[in-house]
Each structure stands twice: as C-alpha cells, then as structure tokens.
Amino acid sequence: MGRSVVALEKGGDVGGTWYWNRYPGARCDVPSLEYSVPWDKELEQEWDWSERYSAQPEILSYIEEIARRHDLKRDIRFDTTVTAMARDNARKLWVVETEGKAVFEAPVVISAAGCLSTPNLPDIPGIETFARPIHHTGLWPHEPVSFEDKRVGVIGTGSTGVQASTAIAAEAGHLFVFQRTAQYSLPALNRSLTSEELAEAKADYATIRNHQRNSFGAAIIEPPKAMKAFDDNKEARFAEYERRWNIGRQDLLAAYADIGTDEQVNAEVSEFVREKIRGIVKDAETAERLCPSANPLGTRRIIMDTGYFEIFNQDNVSLVDIREDPIARIAETGVKLESGRYVELDMLVVATGYDAVTGPLLDMNITGREGVELAEKWKNGPETYLGLMMHGFPNLFTVTGPQSPTVHANVIMGIEQHVDWIGDCLAMMEREGIEEIEPEHQSELEWAKVVEAIGSANLRAKDTNNWYTGGNIPGKPRSFMTYQGGLDRYRAICDEIATNSYRGFQLSPAKASVEA
Ligand code: NAP
C-alpha cells in the first residue's frame, strides 16, 4: 500500500507463538497443508511440509522463510516491548512507549499481539521458592533442556501440557503429570506426508483456499450427517463416531450438528471418548481419573494428541490427580499435596496457559481518546465492534481481537480476513480523506448481543472455567470472548458493513479536507 510501517516485536525474532513455544512436543493441531499463508503462491509450490501436523521447529523455519522472501525484518524492531500507548487527540497520533527503547508515533496502530501470548503464571503458594529449573511452556528456553534421568513435573493438561508430557515421557527418568481437570483429546494420527499428497495439494491449492475461506472453521473437515443425531439409529451413530475418530482430525466433533447444542447427544459422544481412554490406559483407576467429566465434549478447545493416553502405561509416568488431592504448596525441591504426600522434582514444567485474548491488549496499557483507559472500559469484559476496533480508540485496529473468531477458525485464515479488511479500510480512508475511524458505542453494544446470542446457543456457555470465557484467570470478568458464528459468516458481516459505508463507525474527515 506504499505506507511507512514499523513493527514492534517483543520476541528476539519472527515467529510469534512459534517463537515462544519451543517446549518439547510443540506441534500444530491444524494440518500443515492448511496451516500456511494463502498469499504467497510461490512458497505454496516450493515448501514441502514433512508431516501431516507440523512440529514447532518446522513452522518456525517456514515463518523465517516468509520473512526472508519478503524482506520483512528490515521493518521489525525486535526485543521491543510496548509498555504504554496513548492517543494524542490534538495531533491525531498514537504515542507508543517501549521498554528501554524509543517512543514511536503513528496515526494508525494495528495490534497483532496475538490472543494466546500472555503466559498465565499460576499463583500457587510457594512457586517462587522452587529452587530447581522451572519453565513455563510459553517462555521456553532457547537452549536444549534435558530431562534424562530427571524427575519432571508438568502442571496443566490442556493442549500444551498434553503435548509436552507426551514428549517428556519419552526421555524423563520419571514424569509426574499434575492434572486438575481431565480433558478430551482426540488422536491426531500424525505421520509423514507422502510426495503424492504434497503434489495433489500443490496441483490445486486454489480449491483448498476456497474451501477455507468459505467455511465455518477454515478447516477441511467432513460436514455433519444431514440429520439430528438421535434420528439416526444407535448402530449407525456409533459407526459414524468410530469412523470419525479414525480420521485423525477434529471430525468427531462435527459428526452431527447437534453435538454442540444437545446435551444428551453430547453426553453420548463424550462417553464414546471416555470408552476410548479406558481402552488405551491399562490401569483402570488411572484410566478413570483421565476420563473427562467436568465439561461436555468440545466446550473447550479440543486437544489433538499423539500417544498421550498411552504414556500412562509406561512405568516412568504417574498421574497426580490434584482435583482429589490439591497442591498445598510448592517447596524448594518439589510439590506438597494437601494429603501430606510430597513429590520430589528436579524440574517443573508449567503448562498453565494464557491470559487469553484480552491479556495481550491490556498488557500494553492503552489509553484512548480523552484519557479513557482500555482496562477501565473492559472492566466487565471486552467491548468491541466486530472484534476489530473499540469506541474511544480511534485508528486502533486489532487482529484476532476479543469478540472475533480467534481460534474457532484456522487462525492463519482468520488473520488473513482481518488484515484484508483493515487494509481495505485504510485504503478507503486515504481515498475519502478520512483521518480517523472508530466505532459508535451503540455498535459495540449490538455486536455484544450478536456474540452472546450465538455463544449462549452452544453448550460452551455451560462451561465457564476456561480461557474462552476468561474463567481460567482468577478475578478476570467472564464473558463471551470469542465470536462463535464461523469465519464464513463473520466475513460476510464485516464485508456487508464495509460495503454499507462502514455502518456503525464514525468517520472523521481530515481537517484539510473539511476546509476544502
Ligand atoms: P489451557 O488450555 O488454558 O490449559 C491450562 C492447563 O493448566 C489446564 O489443564 C488447567 O487446569 C491447568 N492450570 C491452570 N492453572 C492451574 C493451577 N493454578 N493449578 C493447576 N493447574 C492449573 O492452556 P494451553 O494448554 O497452553 O492451551 C491454550 C490454547 O493454546 C489451547 O486451547 C489452544 O488453542 C492453543 N494451543 C494449541 C496447540 C496446538 O496447535 N496443538 C498447542 C498448545 C496450545 P484446569 O483445566 O483445571 O483449569
């Protein structure tokens, strides 16, 4: 677009989530052939993904290659953390302060700070006294970490904890998995990609992209059977669950459209997954503890694993059920449970997730027009229009912001939609002589109703103890933090609003153009 751009990046290099999350076993849960940028047709043809689900090092080198091909690093200031940002009303500029570095000024700021990038460091009594190595998975060291002959504890059994535990179990002297809530996990059935599969995708990438752009989750997944689950007979339903379990994607969740909305249907599929766990884990008591029951299947981000439940058949792996026997405190050399049991550890791995979606924005201490603080505006939960902009914060755009689809769709395709929309908006502003754009407050209230109506219709609304609602962070207000209506529908709404003269936004002409 011919703009002058500077990108401020906290990390020491490109990669974002794939720069920080170097923990063992880190892998994408979206198939590699779909988890790639749709806008570089040469790279699409020249890059050969090695596995069905890529591991972190391969994705990071892919991102490195994008930066190299497009000479992106010259515009990025690495190791630059934004500490405060305020709108200067008089000069119509954002003034962006950074830790120990320069102050930057720009009429427009686009936050691409991510939605899972502010690590949640748990407030477990005594955690600061642990005197042996302790690593949060999202802040993993760049140097190799050896688990050999070590007693390693992993706290957390979300997507991250499951991946890390599976990898650490292969090397550690003994692994202790501290589980507070048992989770549903489906087999990823990861494997090498064949040259035929790569050639087939490359021959018709347009079809893959077209499908991604016009589907609910930007994912290639089998559509649900065209009936309510209980209108199908039991034998047919279980045959369908079994078939989808063996695909190695998230297809099981979509076997019937009412799995996400009908409690009884969901209960049947949840039990199907529990039976699978019982079939894998040999010790019946451990299997039962690993069986999720706190929430319906799919109300939290589904986990895709590569041999997770199987590690509990190894002699060097123990499950520590901290729902039944909670952690009392962490001491210098291990974890003390309320029962008095002491688990001595050489290393602690903290896989406790993120202050998701709003955390990265609030971390930047943003003050809008007339001194309004974002933290104050969002004290009861995020208020946005389309998850793209906030009233009182002119010319501040957010990518994968709260109340946008975020991880409900392949995030690369979600980012593409946001960036295209923002780019078109900036082009419109330049063309029309608009100096500032921001949503009306009323538009935010109406968007909140849309987000809530869709969110309430899903069983997810019944499970509020996870990052989709802010319930994973003590004291964080609970709300529907994501738009759950699908990327296809979201795209149509955003496009319609843009086409209708950016309905719901205030557009302020530049002074020069008013005078003219
Ligand atoms: P998460 O899903 O929020 O899981 C955090 C885990 O830590 C939960 O098991 C939680 O237990 C536990 N925990 C939190 N605080 C605790 C405390 N004080 N004491 C004990 N346990 C505690 O975080 P995540 O696993 O990092 O995943 C976050 C998201 O990142 C995922 O949902 C996914 O969207 C993304 N992700 C994707 C991939 C992939 O592509 N394969 C990999 C990793 C992450 P409770 O459930 O009881 O709260």
Residues whose N, C-alpha, C, O or C-beta is under 5 A from the ligand:
A	BS01	NAP	R27 C28 D29 L116 P122 D123 I155 G156 T157 G158 S159 T160 G161 R180 T181 R301 A351 T352 G353 Y354 V407 N465 W467 N472
